């Protein structure tokens, strides 16, 4: 293994092994396809049946129920995918399997039938489970013994994540909204295929890295880029009281998991297909509500009972992690409105038609936003080719083909837009703002975290939630003049742009914190279990986002659209202040961990 690591570090690109950039481009194409499809889903499902680009005209509540379940499952299957890679396939083949299954998912969605839509989403959920945890685990293996360079590696890798999301939403969204939905779904699938092929052809570059199942599962995610590496004191862990799972623990775990999964599937099925798997009621509560509440109670009983069986310091630190997990649920329930209600707002309530000087200025800004990052990444591709053209020539040919194709789509898009006097900003275009602002702002936040003014974990959570709420405040203010029940309006784009700006700052405050502090606060032997719990918290937030976003029509009709966004303003701000107030208590619970 050490020989393979040393061999990788012989061929460097920007000070890092060429293998990192193979993973960079693999992640970039996967995120391109993932976010490219994701931004289209709610638009396609809720688009009118009749028109130039007809969709399925689903009620918004139905569309967001499905999207909430889909997004939630995306954070649950990686727990299984990581386990399978550890025990059977190894990281390298898990990545290839995940890419292949996701490619099938994108291909299925091209046909725009209900069966192929559900099949495609199922494949994407399963494929993400294999891909997501294991591509970053390969980076972890690559940098064993070279931990000082790991933060820089994850910073580069995180740029690949955002570059893929940026171009995927921009180009898949543009094709789908201007030419046809199948073209957007198809473009996502094509680049997923090219990403899989270039990684498969380059797999020998890694030697045995990621090939054999590792004995110990390590949680390594790109969100940890701004935090110090964790040092595990094995002697200290040996002295800690072990807490094996009891029979009751295992029963509660199984029953709460079954209840949660039943709810996830039954919610959209009962609304969309009128198929109710939980067709009963208890008092005034339907079967779906009773089931999810019962699952939640059993899960809380499991967590609380286990916490109080640990020694005092371990118990206190796990309580701190649990508090952060609760705040994470609130954050994602609001932040992921970008996938649903904010995309609907962009399409139906935002003034997107531009003409004259406004149209020209937008076209120039869009040109700079598109060509600038693409030119930088193409330069990285040239550097990679210079270092590896003799070792992985076929992988480089596929990668070059992918970039030629990407440039072709970009040039076609630019030419098409500049040939028109006026322009209409696509609803999907606003989705790129989050990735753009991350790329611009991340260096400033990284410097802040490294300075003497670095806030504590609870303060970061508080700031993140408050900034998130303030972002929704722009939408609440901008929609104040829209009458109750209105299905369309023409609110200035400025409000939506400001919202994404504040949301991104909130994300940069909060996203680097959670998993990093989890890995610092819990004993090493518990990392796998707590990793699963953390992803479960995000999954709950994702599902809550879908359900809460699905209430947009009901709240907008009974009260106003401004009230809908005001709810998402007040709750995150309130929870953020709670986090700040709890800061001294959480510091004590952390027992010196910073």
Buried (B, 14 or more C-beta within 10 A) or exposed (E): BEEBBEBBBEBBBEEBBBBBBBBBBBBBBBBBBBBBBBBBBBBBBBBEEEEEBBBBEBBBBBBBBBBBBBBBBBBBBBBBBBBBBBEEBBBBBBBBBBBBBBBBBBBBBBEBEEEBBBBBBBBBBBBBBBBBBBBBBBBBBBBEEBEEBBBBBBBBBBBBBBBBBBBBBBBBBBBBBBEBBBBBBBBBBBBBBBBBBBBBBBBEBBBEBBBEBBEEBBBBBBBBBBBEBBEEEEEEBEEBEEBEEEEEBEEBBEBBBEBBBBBBBBBBBBBBEEEBBBEEEEEEEBBBBBBBBBBBEBBEBBBEEBBEBBEEBBBBBBBBBBBBBBBBBBBBBBBBBBBBBBBBBBBBBBEBEBEEEEBBEBBEEBBEBBBEBBEEBBEBBEBBBEBBEEBBEEBBBBBBEBBEBBBEBBEEBBEEBBEEEEBBBBBBBBBBBBBBBBBEBBEEBBEBBEEEEEBBBBBBBBBBBBBBBBBBBBBBBBBBEBEEEBEEBEBEBEBBEBBBBBBBBBBBBBBBBBBBBBBBBBBBBBBBBBBBBBBBBBBBBBBBBBBBBBBBBEBBEEBBBBBBBBBBBEBBBEBBBBBBEBBEEBBEBBEEBE
